[in-house]
Amino acid sequence: MLHTFLYRQKFQVSQQFNSINTTLSIKITSTSTFYSNIAVLVDFRTADRILTIVHNVNRHIPSSWPIQIFHGKENQYFIKNSTLAPLIASGKIFLTLME
């Protein structure tokens, strides 16, 4: 399954979640839709610390950088209805569902 990623380079992210090795491959399709810089988080857990992490990253990156969160179905509602909701509504945070 291909997901839109908003950066300029192709790379692969590997992370182990609950003893399951999950690999995310990103394919570049068009440079006109990319940002020169972007912060990325891949997290499938429903944990309050994700909110702290994202708010901390947001405070320490330039305001022109968006944040893209790759998440699962399990934490989608949690993220959308958290303190991140205003940043999501403003377009500062992009959510990408990973199935």
Order of alpha helices (4+ residues) and beta strands (2+ residues): beta-beta-beta-alpha-beta-alpha-alpha-beta
